[in-house]
Amino acid sequence: MSLPPDLQPRVLELLRAEGVDESYLAFVTRHVAEPDSSWRWCCGSSCDPCVTRLARVVDATRILLGYASGGLPADDGKP
Protein backbone atom coordinates (compact mmCIF):
# COMPACT_ATOMS: atom_id res chain seq x y z
CA MET A 1 0.00 0.00 0.00
CA SER A 2 1.09 3.57 -0.57
CA LEU A 3 -0.42 6.72 0.82
CA PRO A 4 -1.86 9.27 -1.56
CA PRO A 5 0.76 12.02 -2.06
CA ASP A 6 -1.57 14.69 -0.65
CA LEU A 7 -1.97 12.67 2.57
CA GLN A 8 1.75 12.23 3.27
CA PRO A 9 2.27 15.74 4.70
CA ARG A 10 -0.68 15.23 7.05
CA VAL A 11 0.75 11.93 8.29
CA LEU A 12 4.14 13.58 8.80
CA GLU A 13 2.35 16.17 10.95
CA LEU A 14 0.76 13.36 12.97
CA LEU A 15 4.18 11.79 13.52
CA ARG A 16 5.66 15.11 14.67
CA ALA A 17 2.70 15.72 17.00
CA GLU A 18 3.28 12.30 18.55
CA GLY A 19 7.01 13.01 18.92
CA VAL A 20 7.98 10.31 16.44
CA ASP A 21 10.67 10.81 13.80
CA GLU A 22 9.37 11.34 10.27
CA SER A 23 11.34 8.31 9.11
CA TYR A 24 8.52 6.20 10.58
CA LEU A 25 6.27 7.24 7.68
CA ALA A 26 7.14 3.91 6.06
CA PHE A 27 6.02 2.05 9.21
CA VAL A 28 2.68 3.87 9.21
CA THR A 29 2.22 3.27 5.49
CA ARG A 30 2.97 -0.43 5.87
CA HIS A 31 0.75 -0.98 8.92
CA VAL A 32 -2.28 1.13 8.09
CA ALA A 33 -3.89 -1.76 6.18
CA GLU A 34 -2.55 -4.58 8.39
CA PRO A 35 -4.75 -6.24 11.00
CA ASP A 36 -3.93 -4.95 14.48
CA SER A 37 -3.32 -8.45 15.78
CA SER A 38 -0.31 -8.82 13.48
CA TRP A 39 1.68 -5.92 14.95
CA ARG A 40 0.00 -3.97 17.74
CA TRP A 41 1.46 -4.92 21.08
CA CYS A 42 3.71 -3.22 23.59
CA CYS A 43 6.52 -5.38 24.94
CA GLY A 44 7.09 -3.12 27.97
CA SER A 45 10.79 -2.65 27.18
CA SER A 46 10.61 1.16 26.90
CA CYS A 47 11.23 1.11 23.16
CA ASP A 48 11.53 4.48 21.46
CA PRO A 49 9.17 5.01 19.87
CA CYS A 50 6.79 2.65 21.59
CA VAL A 51 4.36 0.86 19.33
CA THR A 52 1.51 2.54 21.22
CA ARG A 53 2.69 5.94 19.94
CA LEU A 54 2.98 4.58 16.42
CA ALA A 55 -0.45 2.98 16.77
CA ARG A 56 -2.01 6.38 17.48
CA VAL A 57 -0.54 7.68 14.22
CA VAL A 58 -1.75 4.59 12.34
CA ASP A 59 -5.25 5.03 13.81
CA ALA A 60 -5.36 8.71 12.85
CA THR A 61 -4.18 7.83 9.34
CA ARG A 62 -6.90 5.20 9.06
CA ILE A 63 -9.45 7.86 9.95
CA LEU A 64 -8.08 10.14 7.24
CA LEU A 65 -8.38 7.25 4.76
CA GLY A 66 -11.87 6.27 5.93
CA TYR A 67 -10.75 2.86 7.19
CA ALA A 68 -12.29 0.95 10.06
CA SER A 69 -10.14 -0.54 12.83
CA GLY A 70 -7.84 -3.39 11.91
CA GLY A 71 -6.82 -1.80 8.65
CA LEU A 72 -9.93 -2.88 6.79
CA PRO A 73 -11.92 -0.45 4.68
CA ALA A 74 -15.05 0.84 6.40
CA ASP A 75 -18.28 -0.90 5.46
CA ASP A 76 -20.16 1.59 3.34
CA GLY A 77 -23.16 -0.69 2.91
CA LYS A 78 -22.30 -1.60 -0.66
CA PRO A 79 -21.99 -5.26 -1.70
C-alpha positions in Angstrom: 0.0 0.0 0.0 1.1 3.6 -0.6 -0.4 6.7 0.8 -1.9 9.3 -1.6 0.8 12.0 -2.1 -1.6 14.7 -0.7 -2.0 12.7 2.6 1.7 12.2 3.3 2.3 15.7 4.7 -0.7 15.2 7.1 0.7 11.9 8.3 4.1 13.6 8.8 2.4 16.2 11.0 0.8 13.4 13.0 4.2 11.8 13.5 5.7 15.1 14.7 2.7 15.7 17.0 3.3 12.3 18.6 7.0 13.0 18.9 8.0 10.3 16.4 10.7 10.8 13.8 9.4 11.3 10.3 11.3 8.3 9.1 8.5 6.2 10.6 6.3 7.2 7.7 7.1 3.9 6.1 6.0 2.0 9.2 2.7 3.9 9.2 2.2 3.3 5.5 3.0 -0.4 5.9 0.8 -1.0 8.9 -2.3 1.1 8.1 -3.9 -1.8 6.2 -2.6 -4.6 8.4 -4.8 -6.2 11.0 -3.9 -5.0 14.5 -3.3 -8.5 15.8 -0.3 -8.8 13.5 1.7 -5.9 15.0 0.0 -4.0 17.7 1.5 -4.9 21.1 3.7 -3.2 23.6 6.5 -5.4 24.9 7.1 -3.1 28.0 10.8 -2.6 27.2 10.6 1.2 26.9 11.2 1.1 23.2 11.5 4.5 21.5 9.2 5.0 19.9 6.8 2.6 21.6 4.4 0.9 19.3 1.5 2.5 21.2 2.7 5.9 19.9 3.0 4.6 16.4 -0.5 3.0 16.8 -2.0 6.4 17.5 -0.5 7.7 14.2 -1.8 4.6 12.3 -5.2 5.0 13.8 -5.4 8.7 12.9 -4.2 7.8 9.3 -6.9 5.2 9.1 -9.5 7.9 10.0 -8.1 10.1 7.2 -8.4 7.3 4.8 -11.9 6.3 5.9 -10.7 2.9 7.2 -12.3 0.9 10.1 -10.1 -0.5 12.8 -7.8 -3.4 11.9 -6.8 -1.8 8.6 -9.9 -2.9 6.8 -11.9 -0.4 4.7 -15.0 0.8 6.4 -18.3 -0.9 5.5 -20.2 1.6 3.3 -23.2 -0.7 2.9 -22.3 -1.6 -0.7 -22.0 -5.3 -1.7 
